[in-house]
Amino acid sequence: DNRRDAHTSDVLCFEWACDGTSLLTGSKDSDVKVWDVNNDFKLLETIVGHKASVLSITYSPLSKLIATAGRDSTIKVWDGTTLAVAMRAQRADDSGIKCSLVHNLDGHRGDVVTLTWQES
C-alpha cells in the first residue's frame, strides 16, 4: 500500500526521470519522493533537505542530476545516478544508497518557483 509512504501535504510539482522509470514529486511537506514506475509506484527514496515547500523539480538526462527548489529560497542539486534501473536491486539490498546532495545554492531572497536545465 503506497499510501503509507505518501506525502503528508499537497504535492506541488513532479518530474519524470530515468527514461520515465521514476517519478519525482515535491510537496508542501518539504520532501521530494522518488517513485518506482516499474514496480507499482513503490517508494524508492525520500529526499530530505528543504526547509519549506518544494515548488519545482527538474531532472537532467545527460548528467543524471536532480535540481529542486522551493519556498526556502534555495536550489539543491542532487546526484540522481543511483536511481538508474540497473541500481534498483542493489538499492533494495542496501538502504544506504541514496541521492546525495551535490550543491546547495542559497543566495536567493525569495521563493524559487521554477527550474530548467540548459543542456548542450
Sequence and secondary structure as in RCSB ss.txt:
>XXXX:A:sequence
DNRRDAHTSDVLCFEWACDGTSLLTGSKDSDVKVWDVNNDFKLLETIVGHKASVLSITYSPLSKLIATAGRDSTI
KVWDGTTLAVAMRAQRADDSGIKCSLVHNLDGHRGDVVTLTWQES
>XXXX:A:secstr
 GGGGS SS EEEEEEETTTTEEEEEETTSEEEEEEGGGTTEEEEEEE  SS EEEEEE TTT EEEEEETTS E
EEEE GGGSGGGHHHHHH TT    EEEEE   SS          
